[in-house]
Amino acid sequence: MNRKNKKIAFIGLMILAVSIIGYASVSALSPGQQNKSRGVVQMDKAMYIDKIYDFVEAPNSFKYKGTRPVVVDFYADWCRPCKHIAPIMEELSEKYKGQVDFYKVNVDHERELATIHNVQSIPMVIFFSKKTKPNAVMGALNKEDYISLIEETLK
């Protein structure tokens, strides 16, 4: 093997090593930890059961488990309107930090959660609180509309 081929092989090995290390570090995090630095946290079924509603134990009687209001954005990676509201949700999660928790649920990965809430169109954002029944809105709204809905949930 000549010097040029050795250099190419070495570069290829280094790229592979960096890729493996990067993938391993991201994969080692649970879904909630992957987005911990941001305000909106990726939610899976176990987290949903723990923080919002245990539909396994009590399938016919919704009882919100949280202590403060929650906003859950049901989305898909391929959905353009979902991509439009994602930065709005991030911004609002910072604005309401400590008052409202923000989660997102990928309907392609968490079909059971989408089914429970009869998600037939995305984006669908549901507002939960101890004081009110869940309030769902479909479609991409503007930031002011989401603020209004959050403020209503906080009353």
N, C-alpha and C positions, 0 to 999 in steps of 0.2 A: 504494500500500500504506500503510495507516494505521499508526500507532505500535504498536498492540497486535499486529498481524500481524507487524511487523518484530521485535518482542520474541520472539514465539513462534518465528519462523524462526531467530533467533539462538540461542535455547535449544536448538532441535532440532539445529542445526549443531554446537553445543558438545558435546551428548550423543553425536552421531555421531563427532566427533573423538576424544573420550575413549575411546569403545568401540573404535575402530580402533587407537589407540595401545596400549590394553590387550591387545587380541587379538594385535597384532604382537609385543609384547614376550614374551608367553607362547609364541606359535608359533615364535619364533626359537630357543627352547631345544629341545635334543634331549630324547627321553623320559627319559633318565637324569638330565638336568639339571633338569627340571621339578620333581622331588621331592628334589633334593639337600639341601634344608634339613631334610627329614625323614629318618628312619632307613631307611624302606622305599623302595627305588628301583624305578620302573617299568621292566620289562625287555622288550626286543623280541628278535626273532630274532638279529640281529647281535650283540647283547650276550650273549645266551645262548651262541652259538657261541664267542665270545671268552672267556667266563668259566666256562662249565660243561662243555659237551660239543659238539664239532664233529661233528654228525651228517651233515654234507654230505661231509666227507673220510673219515670212518670210520663209515658207517651201521650196521655190524653189530657193532661192538666199542665199548661204552661205556667211556670213560676220562675221569674227572673232571679238569678242567683247573685248578681253583682251588687256592689254597694254604691257605685256611682254610675251615671249614665254611660252608655256605650254606643258607638257608631260602628256598624259593620258594613263594609263595602263588598258586595258580591260582584266579582269581575272575572274576566278571562284575559290571558296575555294577547290574544289576537283581536280583541275588541277595541276599536278606535275611540268610541265615547268613554270607555273605561280608562284608557290612557289619558284622555282629556281631564278627567276628574281626579286622577291619582295625585297630581301636584297640589290640587285644591285640598284634598284630604290631608296631605302632609302639612300644608300651611295651617290648616285648622287644628291639626293635632298639636302644633306648637302654640297656637293662640289659646287653646283650651287645656293646656297641659296642667295636670293635677285636678281638673274638674270633670273631664270626659275622657274615656279610653277609646282609642281608634284601632280597629282591626280590619283586615281584608281577608276574604275567602275566595280562593280560586275555584270556580264552579267546575272546571275540568278535572280538578284533583279531589274535590270534596263534594261529590255529587249528592251524597246523603244529606248534607247540610242544605244544599240548594233545594232538594226535594221537600225537606221539612218546611221551608218557607215559601214553597211554591214559586221559586224563581224561574220564570219563563222568558224573561227578557233582562238583559244586562246593559249597563250597570243597574243594580238594584241596591239601594242603601237603606238599611234598617236602623232605626233609633230605638234603643232599649233604655228603660229606667224603671225604678221601683214604683214611681208615682203614676205612670201611664202604661197603657197597652203598647206593644211594639207598633211602630209607625214606619211603614215601608213606602219608599218613593222609587219609581222606575225612571230610567233615562238620566241623561247628564243634565244636571241643573247648573246654574251659575253659583258662584261662591256666596252671594248674598242670600240666595234661597236656602243653601245649606246652613248658613249662620242663623237664619230665622228659625229653621227647624231645630237646630241645636238649642237655641235660646228657649224655644217652647218646651223642649225636653227638660231643660234645667229648672223651669218654674215649679 
